[in-house]
């Protein structure tokens, strides 16, 4: 096995970039709605385009990468990301935005399929759990930082810079005074830089474990006949749909109902939503050492019900902090649902993982449902749809009967071990 801490570092950078680019849609949503004079439904088609690519690409990407190799697939993914970013930056129309986000989504889906097994190969199986947690934290950091970058790059301080250099150059590229599109020029520079870097590196061939390999069509069809597979697949749709609906609509909600400036405080709320999610992941790791994962999932769902209610019906200050806090309350849900799912069947985990990853399509579907309802009922009542998705996650916490439960130790054992 070819170990390389430098390649581990590169993979962590890729995780940061994936998150930095993916989760900028939420802070941008109110600005895009105003720029193109969109209904909530039309605005929702933007994240729909991005996450639709995940739903379409995840399983085929796994099959393609096994045949093509990781390096070539990564180069294709970054080139797609670059082309998508440049198209939107150079021609910032609504139709171009839909096409661009779909193209970037394909590239991001390919990267996520590639870098998990690659991390195991270059970091070593014995360190894989540590690096996976570290990657999750880096991912959260990317989502936390990007709204602040958005705020800075659209500020008067940045746009009024006349001292030359990269800042003035980037400002000169902006079309039709759409300052927010400067982010996609920045993304393009990042993507082409990583493309050049990857081109110069030697990327080892990943030897996939049995639980990482994509299966045949018959395997997938067999899995889809299993009731538990379908229920957990819907669980991933429900979780990602909840996460993306909160992230994508909170800034617009705060603007509509509490007159919060989306460029500053709205972006800040989205940033802390992702930041607190990272904090919650760390706490979740500790809780799962002493509490059964199903019980943790039940608690998370119930607390999220409370946070959502406060966000939708509280005062401006309460709503602001409740939206941010919901990142903390949902933080453990994805990993627990995924692990309960894989622990509920005895074989074909690689194929099942592909099916579950296709459920990331929920990030397209649920925000679109919320947006469509928002045009009819108003965004406050439309976001009450998330009570259904959170309720489904609570149902899964009661339904799940894993073949293997997460290993826990008692509080007494925990403190005894410290003596």
C-alpha positions in Angstrom: 0.0 0.0 0.0 1.4 3.4 -1.0 1.3 5.8 2.0 1.7 9.5 1.6 1.0 12.2 4.1 1.3 14.8 1.3 -1.5 13.1 -0.6 -3.6 12.9 2.6 -3.1 16.7 2.8 -4.2 17.1 -0.9 -7.3 15.1 -0.2 -8.2 17.2 2.8 -7.8 20.3 0.6 -10.2 18.7 -1.9 -12.7 18.1 0.9 -12.4 21.8 1.8 -12.9 22.9 -1.8 -15.9 20.6 -2.2 -17.6 22.1 0.8 -16.4 25.7 0.1 -18.1 25.6 -3.3 -21.1 23.3 -2.7 -22.5 25.2 0.3 -22.2 28.8 -1.0 -25.7 28.4 -2.6 -27.5 29.2 0.6 -25.9 32.6 1.2 -26.3 33.4 -2.5 -30.0 32.5 -2.7 -31.5 35.9 -1.7 -29.1 37.7 -4.0 -29.9 35.4 -6.9 -33.6 35.8 -6.3 -33.3 39.5 -6.4 -30.9 39.5 -9.4 -33.1 37.4 -11.7 -36.4 38.4 -10.1 -37.2 34.7 -9.4 -40.1 33.1 -7.7 -39.1 30.7 -4.8 -39.8 27.7 -7.1 -37.5 29.1 -9.9 -34.8 29.8 -7.3 -35.1 26.3 -5.9 -34.2 24.8 -9.3 -30.6 26.1 -8.7 -29.8 23.7 -5.9 -32.0 21.2 -7.7 -29.7 21.2 -10.7 -26.7 20.8 -8.5 -28.0 17.8 -6.4 -29.7 16.2 -9.4 -26.2 15.6 -10.7 -25.5 13.6 -7.5 -28.5 11.5 -7.9 -27.6 10.7 -11.5 -23.9 10.4 -11.2 -23.1 8.5 -7.9 -23.5 4.9 -9.0 -22.2 5.3 -12.6 -19.2 7.3 -11.3 -18.2 4.4 -9.1 -18.3 1.9 -12.0 -16.4 4.4 -14.3 -13.7 5.1 -11.8 -12.9 1.5 -11.2 -12.2 1.1 -14.9 -10.6 4.5 -15.6 -8.4 5.0 -12.5 -8.5 7.6 -9.8 -6.1 10.2 -11.4 -7.8 10.4 -14.7 -11.2 10.6 -13.1 -10.1 13.4 -10.7 -8.8 15.4 -13.7 -12.1 15.0 -15.5 -14.0 16.0 -12.3 -11.9 19.2 -11.8 -12.2 20.1 -15.5 -16.0 19.8 -15.3 -15.9 22.0 -12.2 -13.7 24.5 -13.9 -15.9 24.6 -17.0 -19.1 25.0 -15.0 -17.6 27.8 -12.9 -16.3 29.7 -15.9 -19.6 29.4 -17.8 -21.5 31.0 -14.9 -18.8 33.6 -14.3 -18.6 34.7 -18.0 -22.3 34.5 -18.8 -24.3 35.0 -15.6 -27.8 34.3 -16.8 -30.4 32.1 -15.0 -30.2 29.4 -17.7 -26.4 29.3 -17.6 -26.6 29.0 -13.8 -28.8 25.9 -14.0 -26.4 24.3 -16.5 -23.3 25.4 -14.6 -24.5 24.1 -11.2 -25.4 20.7 -12.8 -22.0 20.4 -14.4 -20.2 21.3 -11.1 -22.5 18.8 -9.3 -21.3 16.0 -11.6 -17.7 16.9 -10.9 -18.3 17.0 -7.1 -20.2 13.7 -7.1 -17.2 12.1 -8.9 -14.7 13.5 -6.4 -16.6 12.3 -3.4 -16.8 8.8 -4.9 -13.0 8.9 -5.5 -11.5 10.4 -2.4 -13.0 8.2 0.4 -11.3 5.0 -0.8 -8.2 7.0 -1.9 -7.9 8.3 1.6 -7.8 4.8 3.0 -5.1 3.8 0.5 -2.7 6.8 1.0 -3.4 7.2 4.7 -3.5 3.6 5.7 -6.4 1.5 6.9 -5.2 1.8 10.6 -5.5 5.6 10.3 -8.7 5.7 8.2 -11.1 6.4 11.0 -9.0 9.3 12.2 -8.6 10.8 8.7 -12.3 10.4 8.0 -13.2 12.4 11.1 -10.5 15.0 10.1 -12.0 15.2 6.6 -15.4 15.8 8.1 -14.1 18.7 10.2 -12.3 20.2 7.2 -15.5 19.8 5.2 -17.3 21.8 7.9 -14.6 24.4 7.9 -15.0 25.0 4.2 -18.8 25.5 4.6 -18.1 27.9 7.6 -15.5 30.0 5.7 -17.3 30.4 2.3 -20.1 32.7 3.5 -17.6 35.1 5.1 -15.6 35.1 1.8 -18.8 35.9 0.0 -19.5 38.8 2.4 -16.0 40.2 2.0 -15.8 39.8 -1.8 -19.1 41.7 -2.2 -18.2 44.4 0.4 -17.4 48.1 -0.5 -13.9 47.5 0.8 -13.3 44.8 -1.8 -15.2 46.3 -4.7 -13.6 49.7 -4.2 -10.1 48.4 -4.3 -8.0 50.3 -6.9 -4.5 49.3 -5.8 -4.0 46.8 -8.6 -3.2 43.2 -8.0 -5.5 40.1 -7.9 -8.4 42.0 -6.2 -8.7 44.7 -8.9 -8.2 42.0 -11.6 -11.1 39.9 -10.2 -13.3 43.0 -9.9 -12.6 43.8 -13.5 -14.0 40.4 -14.6 -17.5 41.0 -13.1 -20.2 41.3 -15.7 -23.3 43.5 -15.4 -22.4 44.6 -11.9 -23.3 41.1 -10.6 -20.6 41.2 -7.9 -21.6 37.8 -6.5 -20.4 36.1 -9.7 -16.9 37.0 -8.6 -17.0 33.9 -6.5 -17.2 31.7 -9.6 -14.1 33.4 -11.0 -12.4 32.5 -7.8 -13.8 28.9 -7.9 -12.5 28.7 -11.5 -9.0 29.7 -10.4 -9.1 27.2 -7.5 -10.3 24.3 -9.8 -7.7 24.9 -12.5 -4.9 25.2 -9.9 -5.8 21.9 -8.4 -6.2 20.4 -11.9 -2.6 21.4 -12.6 -1.4 20.1 -9.3 -3.1 16.7 -9.7 -1.6 16.4 -13.2 1.9 16.6 -11.7 1.3 14.0 -8.9 1.5 10.2 -8.9 -1.8 8.9 -7.6 -1.8 5.3 -6.5 -4.3 2.8 -7.9 -6.9 2.0 -5.2 -7.5 -1.6 -4.5 -11.1 -1.6 -3.5 -12.4 -3.6 -0.6 -15.4 -5.8 -1.2 -17.6 -3.3 0.6 -16.4 -0.5 -1.7 -16.8 -2.1 -5.1 -19.8 -1.3 -7.3 -21.9 -4.3 -8.0 -23.7 -5.6 -11.1 -27.1 -4.5 -12.2 -28.6 -7.7 -10.7 -27.0 -6.8 -7.3 -28.6 -3.4 -7.4 -32.0 -4.8 -8.4 -31.8 -7.4 -5.6 -31.0 -4.7 -3.1 -33.9 -2.6 -4.2 -36.3 -5.4 -3.4 -35.2 -5.2 0.2 -37.6 -3.1 2.3 -34.8 -1.9 4.6 -32.7 -0.7 1.6 -35.6 1.5 0.4 -36.4 2.9 3.8 -32.8 3.9 4.5 -32.5 5.3 1.0 -35.5 7.5 1.8 -33.8 8.3 5.1 -30.8 9.8 3.3 -33.2 11.8 1.0 -34.9 13.1 4.1 -31.7 14.1 5.9 -30.0 15.8 3.0 -33.2 17.4 2.0 -33.6 18.8 5.6 -30.0 20.0 5.7 -30.1 21.7 2.3 -33.5 23.3 2.9 -32.3 24.8 6.1 -29.0 26.0 4.6 -30.6 27.3 1.3 -33.7 29.0 2.7 -32.7 30.4 6.1 -31.1 33.6 4.7 -34.1 34.2 2.5 -36.4 33.5 5.4 -34.6 35.9 7.7 -34.7 38.5 5.0 -38.4 38.1 4.3 -39.7 37.9 7.9 -37.1 39.8 10.0 -35.4 42.1 7.4 -32.0 40.6 8.0 -29.3 41.7 5.5 -28.5 38.5 3.5 -25.0 39.7 2.6 -23.9 40.1 6.2 -26.1 38.6 8.9 -27.8 36.2 6.6 -24.4 34.8 5.4 -23.2 34.7 9.0 -26.2 32.6 10.0 -25.4 30.1 7.2 -21.8 30.1 8.2 -22.5 29.2 11.8 -25.0 26.6 10.7 -22.2 24.7 9.1 -19.7 25.6 11.9 -21.9 24.3 14.6 -22.5 21.2 12.5 -18.8 20.4 12.8 -18.9 21.0 16.6 -22.0 18.7 16.8 -20.1 16.0 14.9 -17.3 16.0 17.5 -19.9 15.8 20.4 -21.7 13.1 18.5 -18.5 11.0 18.3 -18.2 11.2 22.1 -21.9 10.4 22.6 -21.7 7.3 20.4 -19.1 5.9 22.7 -21.6 5.7 25.6 -25.1 5.8 24.0 -26.7 3.5 21.4 -26.8 5.2 18.0 -30.6 4.8 17.7 -31.1 6.7 20.9 -28.8 9.5 19.8 -30.7 9.7 16.5 -34.0 9.9 18.4 -32.7 12.7 20.6 -31.3 14.6 17.6 -34.6 14.4 15.8 -36.7 15.6 18.8 -34.3 18.5 19.5 -34.4 19.5 15.8 -38.2 19.7 16.0 -37.8 22.3 18.7 -35.0 24.2 16.9 -37.1 24.3 13.7 -40.2 25.6 15.6 -38.2 28.4 17.2 -36.6 29.3 13.9 -39.9 29.5 12.1 -42.1 31.2 14.8 -39.6 32.9 17.1 -38.6 36.6 17.2 -35.9 37.9 14.9 -33.1 37.1 17.4 -34.6 33.7 18.4 -35.0 32.7 14.7 -31.5 33.8 13.8 -29.9 31.7 16.6 -32.3 28.8 16.1 -31.4 28.5 12.4 -27.8 28.4 13.3 -28.3 25.9 16.1 -30.2 23.6 13.8 -26.8 22.8 12.2 -25.7 21.4 15.6 -28.9 19.4 16.2 -28.8 17.6 12.8 -25.0 17.1 12.8 -25.0 13.4 13.8 -28.0 12.3 11.6 -26.2 11.5 8.3 -23.5 9.3 9.7 -25.9 7.5 12.0 -28.4 6.8 9.3 -25.7 5.6 6.9 -24.1 3.3 9.5 -27.4 1.9 10.6 -28.2 1.2 7.0 -25.0 -0.6 6.2 -25.2 -2.6 9.5 -28.8 -3.7 8.6 -27.6 -5.9 5.7 -24.9 -8.6 5.6 -23.4 -8.1 2.1 -23.1 -5.9 -1.0 -22.2 -2.9 1.1 -20.4 -1.1 -1.8 -23.6 -1.3 -3.9 -25.7 -0.3 -1.0 -23.5 2.7 -0.4 -24.0 3.7 -4.0 -27.7 3.5 -3.6 -27.5 5.6 -0.3 -25.3 8.2 -2.0 -27.9 8.5 -4.7 -30.2 9.6 -1.9 -28.2 12.8 -1.8 -30.7 13.8 -4.5 -32.8 14.8 -1.5 -30.8 18.0 -1.5 -32.4 18.7 -4.9 -35.9 17.4 -4.2 -36.9 18.8 -0.8 -35.7 22.4 -1.3 -37.7 22.4 -4.5 -40.8 21.2 -2.6 -40.2 23.9 0.0 -39.8 26.6 -2.7 -42.9 25.5 -4.6 -45.0 25.5 -1.4 -43.4 28.9 -0.5 -44.9 30.5 -3.6 -48.3 29.2 -2.5 -48.3 29.4 1.3 -45.4 31.6 2.1 -41.9 30.5 3.1 -42.7 30.1 6.8 -45.5 27.5 6.3 -43.6 25.9 3.4 -40.6 25.2 5.7 -43.0 23.3 8.0 -42.6 20.5 5.4 -39.4 19.8 7.2 -41.4 18.5 10.1 -42.2 15.5 7.8 -38.6 14.9 6.8 -37.4 15.1 10.4 -40.4 12.9 11.5 -39.3 10.3 9.0 -35.8 10.3 10.5 -37.3 9.8 13.9 -39.3 6.9 12.5 -36.1 5.3 11.2 -34.6 5.6 14.7 -37.4 3.4 16.0 -37.5 1.1 12.9 -33.8 0.3 12.6 -32.8 -3.2 13.7 -29.1 -3.4 12.8 -27.3 -6.7 12.7 -24.5 -5.0 14.7 -25.0 -2.2 17.2 -22.4 0.4 17.8 -20.1 -0.6 20.6 -20.6 1.4 23.8 -19.1 1.5 27.2 -20.8 2.5 30.4 -20.1 5.7 32.2 -18.6 3.7 35.1 -16.3 1.9 32.6 -15.4 5.2 31.0 -14.3 6.8 34.3 -12.7 3.5 35.5 -10.5 3.6 32.4 -9.2 7.0 33.4 -7.9 5.9 36.7 
